[in-house]
């Protein structure tokens, strides 16, 4: 029974190591893509001809209409002195 437990332990340990290594490589690749060194437009490995160019996105960028600026109307407040008419009785 102990031998089986040890085999299971080794098997699980190796499987966990493979999985963690796989995800570590994925994380490393994503990290390197974020940095300036791994520019997406750089030449891909395996292109042996000088005329080979990297594959670029064929999906066109969405053009958005420019935002309209608000026309702020300038309000001028004028104070007018009221005129009083005095009506007197005779």
C-alpha positions as a printed Julia matrix, in Angstrom:
90×3 Matrix{Float64}:
   0.0     0.0     0.0
   2.83    2.38    0.8
   4.35    1.82   -2.64
   1.06    2.73   -4.3
   0.8     5.88   -2.23
   4.33    6.85   -3.23
   3.58    6.19   -6.91
   0.42    8.28   -6.67
   2.36   11.04   -4.95
   5.02   11.05   -7.68
   2.4    10.91  -10.45
   0.43   13.83   -8.99
   3.6    15.82   -8.41
   4.74   15.35  -12.02
   1.31   16.27  -13.4
   1.18   19.4   -11.25
   4.67   20.35  -12.41
   3.66   20.01  -16.08
   0.53   22.11  -15.58
   2.33   24.83  -13.65
   5.08   24.92  -16.28
   2.49   25.24  -19.05
   0.76   28.19  -17.4
   4.08   29.76  -16.45
   5.07   29.77  -20.13
   1.72   31.31  -21.08
   2.1    34.06  -18.48
   5.66   34.72  -19.61
   4.54   35.0   -23.24
   1.75   37.44  -22.33
   4.16   39.5   -20.24
   6.68   39.7   -23.08
   3.97   40.78  -25.54
   3.07   43.69  -23.28
   6.63   44.97  -23.25
   8.04   47.13  -26.02
  10.64   44.52  -26.89
   8.05   42.1   -28.21
   6.48   44.41  -30.76
   3.59   42.73  -32.54
   4.78   44.08  -35.88
   8.24   42.57  -35.57
   9.16   39.82  -37.97
   7.93   36.4   -36.99
  10.4    33.52  -36.63
  10.45   31.2   -39.62
  10.34   33.92  -42.27
  13.49   33.34  -44.27
  12.87   35.65  -47.21
  13.42   39.37  -47.14
  10.01   39.9   -48.67
   8.24   38.07  -45.84
   6.19   40.39  -43.69
   4.41   39.7   -40.42
   0.73   38.89  -40.43
  -1.24   41.99  -39.53
  -4.81   42.25  -38.39
  -7.16   42.3   -41.35
  -9.98   43.56  -39.18
 -10.45   47.26  -39.93
 -10.5    49.74  -37.1
 -13.88   51.17  -36.22
 -14.06   54.84  -37.07
 -15.99   56.84  -34.55
 -17.64   60.14  -35.27
 -15.98   63.02  -33.46
 -17.76   64.29  -30.4
 -19.73   67.44  -30.94
 -18.66   70.39  -28.89
 -21.31   72.15  -26.91
 -21.99   75.67  -28.05
 -21.86   77.53  -24.8
 -23.96   80.6   -25.23
 -22.66   83.55  -23.29
 -25.43   85.01  -21.19
 -25.12   88.63  -20.21
 -27.15   89.8   -17.27
 -28.08   93.44  -17.45
 -29.55   95.3   -14.52
 -32.11   97.87  -15.51
 -33.28  100.53  -13.1
 -37.05  100.5   -12.94
 -38.76  103.77  -13.69
 -41.43  104.98  -11.3
 -44.28  107.11  -12.39
 -45.71  109.19   -9.64
 -49.33  110.01  -10.18
 -50.55  112.87   -8.03
 -54.08  113.97   -7.31
 -55.05  117.6    -7.72
